[in-house]
Amino acid sequence: FLAGTFVSDAIDRTSIGARAATGCQFMRAHQAPDAPDQVSFWQIITLSEVVSPTTVVDVLAVSGNNVLFGHGTGAGITSWRHVAMLEGGAFTGGISAPNMRGDTLVTVGDGTGGMAKGDVDGAGFNGNNLNIKSWNGIGFQNSEDLAIRAYISTRLGVIAAAENLQAGNAIFNKNGDVYGDIWGTGSGPGWLSAYIAGRPLRQYITMVGVYQNDKTKPFMLHDDGSGVFLATTDMLSGYVQSIRF
């Protein structure tokens, strides 16, 4: 039979595949056991040419701005696939494509996060060619153990890593040590901690005296490069001493 308009609630609830296998080309379906969902009212167009309970059945289902392709037999439709629309369609499954393009914005979740086309042809705090948006943070998650070991706080302006940050050959390690060319000791880059360890420690002055017990002749201390401070008096020439004893 041809059911291009509503016939009855009972017919709406019968199998789409079974009706298509009998030669019904146009039908309405609602809460049919093999319908795309149990809520919407679907207009069905049957694409099958051979009428048989065991024949392969292909149908198009339309409800609002949702279009789905169904495949099955006279026993029922066994799979549904969304037909891509230019706009307005809702997809409940995954989308696989070799290339995808968004003109100005690709959002995630409620729309507060995603990738947006920038309004500045440049790179800086005042604008960029491309902006990655997030309400608070952007995490970099390992796909094997799902651990997040690096993140960016878009709210606070913080870039953090669990181990270290690198720029070229330079490294800022998680323990505070720094590695780079400037800290090398002649054989390439080195660590700041090793550079400091190879330098003599400075001596702290714990006592200040005067020369020949004369308060008008205070002595000065200087470092000769060995880490030992030496007392001299000839450095006072032309020097105004403001220390009071």
C-alpha positions as CSV (number, residue, x, y, z in Angstrom):
1,F,0.0,0.0,0.0
2,L,1.0,3.6,-0.5
3,A,1.1,5.6,2.7
4,G,2.2,9.0,1.9
5,T,0.3,10.6,4.7
6,F,-0.7,9.6,8.2
7,V,-2.7,6.5,8.3
8,S,-2.9,5.4,12.0
9,D,-0.7,5.4,15.1
10,A,-0.6,1.6,14.9
11,I,0.9,1.7,11.4
12,D,3.4,4.4,12.4
13,R,4.7,1.9,15.0
14,T,5.2,-1.0,12.7
15,S,8.6,-1.9,11.3
16,I,10.0,0.4,8.6
17,G,11.9,-2.5,7.0
18,A,8.9,-4.8,7.0
19,R,6.7,-2.1,5.3
20,A,9.5,-1.2,2.8
21,A,9.8,-4.9,1.9
22,T,6.1,-5.0,0.9
23,G,6.6,-2.2,-1.6
24,C,5.6,0.8,0.5
25,Q,7.6,3.7,-0.9
26,F,6.5,6.6,1.3
27,M,5.5,6.2,4.9
28,R,5.5,8.0,8.3
29,A,7.1,6.3,11.3
30,H,6.9,7.1,15.0
31,Q,8.1,4.8,17.7
32,A,8.7,2.0,15.1
33,P,11.1,-0.6,16.5
34,D,13.7,0.1,13.8
35,A,13.2,3.9,13.7
36,P,16.3,6.2,14.2
37,D,14.8,7.2,17.5
38,Q,11.7,6.7,19.5
39,V,10.8,10.4,19.8
40,S,10.7,12.0,16.4
41,F,8.2,11.6,13.6
42,W,10.0,10.4,10.5
43,Q,9.0,10.7,6.9
44,I,10.5,7.6,5.1
45,I,11.4,7.2,1.4
46,T,12.1,3.6,0.3
47,L,14.9,3.2,-2.2
48,S,14.5,-0.6,-2.7
49,E,13.5,-1.8,-6.1
50,V,12.9,-5.5,-5.3
51,V,9.9,-6.4,-3.1
52,S,10.6,-9.4,-0.9
53,P,10.7,-10.0,2.8
54,T,14.4,-11.0,2.5
55,T,15.5,-8.3,0.1
56,V,18.0,-5.7,1.1
57,V,16.1,-2.5,2.1
58,D,17.6,1.0,1.9
59,V,15.6,4.0,3.1
60,L,15.9,7.8,3.6
61,A,14.5,9.1,6.9
62,V,13.8,12.9,7.3
63,S,12.7,14.6,10.5
64,G,13.2,18.4,10.7
65,N,16.7,19.2,9.6
66,N,17.9,15.6,10.3
67,V,18.4,13.3,7.3
68,L,19.5,9.7,7.9
69,F,20.3,6.7,5.6
70,G,19.0,3.4,6.7
71,H,20.0,-0.1,5.7
72,G,18.5,-3.5,6.5
73,T,16.0,-6.1,5.3
74,G,12.4,-7.0,5.6
75,A,13.1,-8.0,9.1
76,G,14.0,-4.4,10.0
77,I,16.4,-1.6,9.5
78,T,19.7,-2.6,11.2
79,S,21.9,0.5,10.8
80,W,21.4,4.3,10.4
81,R,23.9,6.9,9.2
82,H,23.6,10.6,9.3
83,V,23.6,12.5,6.0
84,A,25.8,15.6,6.4
85,M,23.9,18.9,6.1
86,L,25.4,22.3,5.5
87,E,24.0,23.6,8.8
88,G,21.7,22.8,11.6
89,G,22.1,19.0,11.7
90,A,22.9,17.2,14.9
91,F,25.4,14.3,14.8
92,T,25.4,11.7,17.6
93,G,28.2,9.6,16.2
94,G,31.7,10.1,15.1
95,I,32.7,12.0,12.0
96,S,35.7,10.9,9.8
97,A,36.9,13.0,7.0
98,P,40.3,13.6,5.3
99,N,39.9,17.4,5.6
100,M,37.6,19.6,7.7
101,R,37.3,23.4,7.5
102,G,35.7,26.0,9.7
103,D,35.4,29.4,8.3
104,T,35.8,31.4,11.5
105,L,35.2,29.0,14.5
106,V,35.3,25.4,15.5
107,T,33.8,24.9,19.0
108,V,33.9,22.1,21.5
109,G,31.3,21.3,24.2
110,D,29.1,24.2,25.1
111,G,30.9,26.5,22.7
112,T,33.3,28.3,25.1
113,G,36.3,26.3,23.9
114,G,37.7,25.5,20.5
115,M,39.7,27.1,17.7
116,A,38.9,30.5,16.3
117,K,40.3,32.5,13.4
118,G,42.3,35.5,14.7
119,D,41.7,39.1,13.6
120,V,45.4,40.0,13.5
121,D,48.0,38.8,11.0
122,G,50.7,38.4,13.6
123,A,51.7,36.8,16.8
124,G,51.3,38.5,20.2
125,F,49.1,39.4,23.2
126,N,47.1,41.7,21.0
127,G,46.1,39.2,18.4
128,N,47.1,36.2,16.3
129,N,46.2,34.4,13.1
130,L,44.7,31.5,15.1
131,N,43.5,31.4,18.7
132,I,42.8,28.3,20.8
133,K,40.0,29.2,23.2
134,S,39.4,27.8,26.7
135,W,37.4,29.0,29.6
136,N,40.3,28.2,32.0
137,G,42.9,25.7,30.9
138,I,44.2,23.7,28.0
139,G,45.8,20.4,28.9
140,F,48.1,18.1,26.9
141,Q,47.0,14.6,27.6
142,N,49.0,11.4,26.9
143,S,46.8,9.0,24.9
144,E,48.3,5.9,26.6
145,D,47.9,6.6,30.3
146,L,45.6,9.7,30.0
147,A,47.9,11.6,32.3
148,I,48.2,15.4,31.8
149,R,51.8,16.5,32.1
150,A,51.6,19.9,30.5
151,Y,49.0,22.6,30.5
152,I,48.3,26.2,29.7
153,S,46.1,28.4,31.9
154,T,44.4,30.9,29.6
155,R,43.0,32.7,32.6
156,L,46.2,33.2,34.5
157,G,48.7,33.2,31.6
158,V,50.7,30.2,32.9
159,I,52.5,27.6,30.9
160,A,53.5,24.5,33.0
161,A,55.2,21.2,32.4
162,A,55.8,18.3,34.8
163,E,59.4,17.8,33.8
164,N,61.0,20.8,32.0
165,L,60.6,23.6,29.5
166,Q,62.9,23.7,26.5
167,A,63.9,26.5,24.0
168,G,66.4,25.3,21.5
169,N,69.2,23.7,23.4
170,A,68.3,25.5,26.7
171,I,66.4,23.7,29.4
172,F,64.6,24.9,32.5
173,N,64.3,21.8,34.7
174,K,61.6,21.0,37.3
175,N,64.2,21.3,40.1
176,G,65.0,24.9,39.2
177,D,68.3,24.1,37.4
178,V,69.0,25.7,34.1
179,Y,70.9,24.3,31.2
180,G,72.4,26.2,28.3
181,D,75.4,27.5,26.4
182,I,75.9,30.4,28.7
183,W,76.6,28.0,31.6
184,G,79.1,25.9,29.7
185,T,82.7,25.6,31.0
186,G,84.4,25.3,27.7
187,S,83.1,22.0,26.4
188,G,79.6,23.0,25.3
189,P,76.4,23.7,27.2
190,G,76.2,23.0,30.9
191,W,74.0,23.2,33.9
192,L,73.9,26.3,36.1
193,S,74.3,24.1,39.2
194,A,77.6,22.7,37.9
195,Y,78.8,26.2,36.8
196,I,78.2,27.5,40.3
197,A,79.8,24.5,41.9
198,G,83.0,25.2,40.0
199,R,83.3,28.7,41.2
200,P,84.9,29.7,44.6
201,L,82.5,30.6,47.3
202,R,82.4,34.2,48.5
203,Q,83.6,34.9,52.1
204,Y,81.3,36.7,54.4
205,I,82.8,39.6,56.4
206,T,82.2,39.0,60.1
207,M,84.5,41.7,61.6
208,V,85.7,45.1,60.5
209,G,88.8,46.7,62.0
210,V,91.0,49.8,61.7
211,Y,94.6,50.1,60.6
212,Q,97.2,50.7,63.3
213,N,94.4,51.3,65.9
214,D,93.7,54.6,64.1
215,K,90.0,55.3,63.5
216,T,90.9,57.7,60.7
217,K,92.5,54.8,58.8
218,P,89.8,52.2,58.2
219,F,90.9,49.4,55.9
220,M,89.0,48.0,53.0
221,L,88.7,44.5,51.8
222,H,89.0,43.3,48.2
223,D,88.7,40.0,46.4
224,D,91.8,38.8,44.5
225,G,89.8,36.2,42.6
226,S,90.6,33.3,44.9
227,G,87.6,33.8,47.2
228,V,89.8,35.2,50.0
229,F,89.3,38.8,50.9
230,L,92.6,40.8,51.5
231,A,92.9,43.9,53.7
232,T,94.6,46.9,52.1
233,T,95.1,50.5,53.0
234,D,96.3,51.9,49.7
235,M,92.8,51.6,48.2
236,L,91.6,54.5,50.4
237,S,93.3,57.2,48.3
238,G,90.6,59.7,47.3
239,Y,87.9,57.6,48.9
240,V,85.4,59.1,51.3
241,Q,84.6,56.7,54.1
242,S,81.2,57.1,55.7
243,I,81.3,54.2,58.1
244,R,81.3,55.3,61.7
245,F,83.0,53.2,64.3
